[in-house]
Amino acid sequence: MKTILYIVWALFVAAAILSLLYASRRTKRQALQMAEWPKAQATVTGSATGWTSGVGGSSRNLRYFPTYQFTDPQGILFMGKSEVSAVEAPVPGSLIEVAYNPANPNESLQVSSEPRTAMGCLIAFFAVFALASFWFIGIFPTG
């Protein structure tokens, strides 16, 4: 029985590691892109809504993703939607900083340190969870 529990644990840990690697590479790729792209002040025009997943028995929460518009140096207007969510709806007319692809200004990202912070928290959470579950399997009675 313990062998099966350890196999399930190992599969879970492998899936979590692969997911975290994929997400951290994507976050790093976006950060490197944004470092090279020009920045612009964007005006918040509204927001799109979405829900948190409610994983782990937590309740689902409504999240707001700012929609914005900005102009490039030639004065051409572009619109975008942030991937960075907030608990409260953003105030239309407020300013946020975005980085945009000079080859295709329709591709833009909100400048924020939140994705990196979230990745750090997720890595710490999964590390503690993996160790705690490994320990629990060791003391689990399989009589």
C-alpha positions as CSV (number, residue, x, y, z in Angstrom):
1,M,0.0,0.0,0.0
2,K,2.8,2.4,0.9
3,T,4.4,1.7,-2.5
4,I,1.3,2.8,-4.3
5,L,1.1,6.0,-2.1
6,Y,4.8,6.8,-2.9
7,I,4.2,6.2,-6.6
8,V,1.2,8.6,-6.6
9,W,3.2,11.1,-4.6
10,A,6.1,10.9,-7.1
11,L,3.7,11.4,-10.1
12,F,2.1,14.4,-8.3
13,V,5.5,15.9,-7.6
14,A,6.7,15.3,-11.2
15,A,3.6,17.0,-12.6
16,A,3.9,19.9,-10.2
17,I,7.6,20.4,-11.1
18,L,6.8,20.3,-14.8
19,S,4.0,22.8,-14.4
20,L,6.2,25.1,-12.4
21,L,9.0,24.9,-14.9
22,Y,6.6,25.7,-17.8
23,A,5.1,28.6,-15.9
24,S,8.5,30.0,-14.8
25,R,9.9,29.8,-18.3
26,R,6.9,31.6,-19.7
27,T,7.2,34.3,-17.0
28,K,11.0,34.7,-17.6
29,R,10.4,34.8,-21.4
30,Q,7.8,37.6,-21.0
31,A,10.1,39.5,-18.6
32,L,13.0,39.3,-21.1
33,Q,10.7,40.4,-23.9
34,M,9.4,43.3,-21.9
35,A,12.9,44.4,-21.0
36,E,13.7,44.9,-24.7
37,W,10.3,46.4,-25.7
38,P,9.5,50.1,-25.4
39,K,7.3,51.2,-22.6
40,A,4.3,53.4,-22.7
41,Q,1.7,54.9,-20.3
42,A,-1.6,53.3,-21.0
43,T,-5.0,54.5,-19.9
44,V,-7.3,52.0,-18.3
45,T,-10.6,51.8,-20.3
46,G,-12.4,49.2,-18.2
47,S,-11.9,45.6,-17.2
48,A,-12.7,42.0,-18.1
49,T,-13.7,39.6,-15.4
50,G,-12.7,36.1,-14.6
51,W,-12.8,33.7,-11.7
52,T,-10.1,32.0,-9.6
53,S,-10.1,28.3,-9.8
54,G,-11.1,27.6,-6.2
55,V,-8.5,24.8,-6.0
56,G,-7.9,23.2,-2.6
57,G,-11.3,23.8,-1.2
58,S,-11.0,27.6,-1.4
59,S,-13.9,29.6,-2.6
60,R,-13.9,31.0,-6.1
61,N,-13.2,34.7,-6.3
62,L,-14.0,37.2,-9.0
63,R,-10.8,38.8,-10.5
64,Y,-10.5,41.9,-12.8
65,F,-8.2,42.1,-15.8
66,P,-7.6,45.8,-16.8
67,T,-8.3,46.7,-20.5
68,Y,-6.3,49.6,-21.7
69,Q,-5.3,51.8,-24.6
70,F,-2.0,53.5,-25.5
71,T,-0.4,55.3,-28.3
72,D,2.9,54.5,-30.0
73,P,5.5,57.3,-30.9
74,Q,3.7,57.8,-34.2
75,G,0.4,58.5,-32.3
76,I,-1.4,55.4,-33.4
77,L,-3.9,54.1,-30.8
78,F,-3.6,50.5,-29.7
79,M,-5.7,48.5,-27.2
80,G,-4.8,45.6,-24.9
81,K,-5.9,43.5,-22.0
82,S,-3.7,42.8,-19.0
83,E,-2.8,39.3,-17.9
84,V,-2.3,40.7,-14.4
85,S,-5.5,40.4,-12.3
86,A,-6.7,42.5,-9.4
87,V,-9.2,41.9,-6.6
88,E,-10.9,45.2,-7.3
89,A,-12.1,46.6,-10.6
90,P,-9.5,49.1,-12.0
91,V,-10.6,52.7,-12.2
92,P,-11.2,53.8,-15.8
93,G,-8.9,56.7,-16.7
94,S,-6.1,55.5,-14.3
95,L,-2.7,55.0,-15.8
96,I,-0.7,51.7,-16.0
97,E,2.7,51.1,-17.6
98,V,2.8,48.6,-20.6
99,A,5.5,47.3,-22.7
100,Y,4.7,46.7,-26.4
101,N,6.3,44.8,-29.3
102,P,7.7,47.5,-31.6
103,A,7.2,45.1,-34.6
104,N,3.6,44.5,-33.6
105,P,2.2,47.0,-31.1
106,N,-1.0,45.0,-30.9
107,E,1.1,42.6,-28.7
108,S,1.5,44.4,-25.3
109,L,1.9,43.4,-21.7
110,Q,1.4,45.2,-18.4
111,V,4.6,45.9,-16.6
112,S,4.3,44.2,-13.2
113,S,6.3,42.2,-10.7
114,E,3.3,40.2,-9.6
115,P,3.9,37.2,-11.9
116,R,7.4,36.7,-10.5
117,T,6.1,37.1,-6.9
118,A,3.4,34.6,-7.5
119,M,5.9,32.1,-9.0
120,G,8.0,32.4,-5.9
121,C,5.0,31.8,-3.6
122,L,3.9,28.8,-5.7
123,I,7.3,27.2,-5.6
124,A,7.5,27.6,-1.8
125,F,4.0,26.2,-1.4
126,F,4.6,23.1,-3.5
127,A,7.9,22.4,-1.8
128,V,6.3,22.5,1.6
129,F,3.3,20.5,0.4
130,A,5.5,17.8,-1.2
131,L,7.6,17.4,2.0
132,A,4.6,17.3,4.2
133,S,2.8,14.7,2.1
134,F,6.0,12.6,1.9
135,W,6.2,12.7,5.7
136,F,2.5,11.9,6.1
137,I,2.9,8.8,3.8
138,G,5.7,7.6,6.0
139,I,3.6,7.7,9.2
140,F,0.3,6.6,7.5
141,P,-0.8,3.3,9.1
142,T,-1.3,0.7,6.4
143,G,-2.3,-2.2,8.6
